[in-house]
Amino acid sequence: MLKFIAKRILYAVITLFFIATATFFLVSGAPGDPIAAKVGQMPEQAQEIISAKYGLDKPVFQRYLIYMKRLITTGDFGESIIYTGKTANDVIRENTMISAKIGLIALIFQVTIGICLGMVAALNRGKPVDHIIRILVVLAICVPSFVFAAVLQYFLAFKWKLVPVFGWGELKHYILPVSAYAIGGIASYTKYMRNSTLSVISEDYVITAKAKGCTKGRVVKKHIFRNSMVPIVTMIGPAVAGIFAGSFVIEKMFSIPGLGFYYMKSVSDSDYTMVIGLTIFYALLYVGALIVVDILYGLVDPRIRVAKGKK
C-alpha cells in the first residue's frame, strides 16, 4: 500500500509540473494587457517601470524559469498585477474558507439527499416513485446552475422577499447560493447511486443473502449499501477539492468574495499572476483529492486493494 501511495504521489508531482508549465505559457500568450488595466493613462515610462517590476519586460521562457524556481523553492504563487501588494497566496489564504463554507454545506446536502434518493429509486425500480425521481434528475442535470440561481433569486428574493439577493456574513446569505449550488450535485449523486445499487442488487452474494432468509433491511444495510458506495467515493474526492475552489458562476452571481469570484475577476482583468497561481492551486487540490480517493477505494472495497497489490 505504501509503495502504491508513493507512486501516486510521484505521478501527482509530475502532473502538477506539466499543469503549471502549460498554464504559464497559455496565460502568458493570452490576449490582454494587465499593465494597461493597472496604470490607465499613466506615461509610457511609468508603464515600463511597472512592467519591469513584474518581470513582464523579460522573454517568456526566462519569466517561466524565474516563476517556477520561486514556486518550487518558496511556494509563492506570485504578486497580483492588479491588486498592489497582494499575492495569490494572500487571496488563497483569505478567501478559500469562504468558498469552502458554501461548498461544504452544499456537498453535505448533495451526498446525503442524493444517496437517499438513489437508494429509494433503485429499491423501487419501475414504480411511480422511481419514474418521478428519474425525471427530476434529468431536469436537474440538464439545467445549468446559473438558471437555478436566477430562478431562486426571482422567487425567493424578489417576489416573496424571504431572503436577501446579495450579501455575505449571515446565515440567511447561505440559502440561495447553497441551494443553487447543490441541485445539480444532488441529481448526479442520485443517478450514480441508483445505477450502482441496481448493479449490486443483481450480485450473487445479495441473492444468496436473500435466499438464506435475511430481512430486506439487513440485506440493504449489510450488503447493498456499502458496495453501492464505491462509485460515490470516486465522486466525493474531486468534489471535496471543488468545495475549496468554489463555484465561479454562483459566487459571481451572488457577489460572494470567494476564490471563484477572484478567479473570474482575474481573468477579466488579465491578471496573469493571479490566474496562474489560482489554477495551480485548483490543480493541487484536485490531484490531492484523487490520491485520497484511491486510498479510500481500497478501504471501502477490499477487492480493489487486493487487485492493486498484485500490480
C-alpha positions, 0 to 999 in steps of 0.5 A: 500500500505504501509503495502504491501511495508513493507512486501516486504521489510521484505521478501527482508531482509530475502532473502538477509540473506539466499543469503549471508549465502549460498554464504559464505559457497559455496565460502568458500568450493570452490576449490582454494587457494587465499593465494597461488595466493597472496604470490607465493613462499613466506615461509610457515610462511609468508603464515600463517601470511597472512592467519591469517590476513584474518581470513582464519586460523579460522573454517568456521562457526566462519569466517561466524559469524565474516563476517556477524556481520561486514556486518550487523553492518558496511556494509563492504563487506570485504578486497580483498585477492588479491588486498592489501588494497582494499575492495569490497566496494572500487571496488563497489564504483569505478567501478559500474558507469562504468558498469552502463554507458554501461548498461544504454545506452544499456537498453535505446536502448533495451526498446525503439527499442524493444517496437517499434518493438513489437508494429509494429509486433503485429499491423501487425500480419501475414504480411511480416513485422511481419514474418521478425521481428519474425525471427530476434528475434529468431536469436537474442535470440538464439545467445549468446552475446559473438558471437555478440561481436566477430562478431562486433569486426571482422567487425567493428574493424578489417576489416573496422577499424571504431572503436577501439577493446579495450579501455575505456574513449571515446565515440567511446569505447561505440559502440561495447560493447553497441551494443553487449550488447543490441541485445539480450535485444532488441529481448526479449523486442520485443517478450514480447511486441508483445505477450502482445499487441496481448493479449490486442488487443483481450480485450473487452474494445479495441473492444468496443473502436473500435466499438464506432468509435475511430481512430486506433491511439487513440485506440493504444495510449489510450488503447493498449499501456499502458496495453501492458506495464505491462509485460515490467515493470516486465522486466525493474526492474531486468534489471535496477539492471543488468545495475549496475552489468554489463555484465561479458562476454562483459566487459571481452571481451572488457577489460572494468574495470567494476564490471563484469570484477572484478567479473570474475577476482575474481573468477579466482583468488579465491578471496573469499572476493571479490566474496562474497561481489560482489554477495551480492551486485548483490543480493541487487540490484536485490531484490531492483529492484523487490520491485520497480517493484511491486510498479510500477505494481500497478501504471501502472495497477490499477487492480493489486493494487486493487487485492493486497489490498484485500490480 
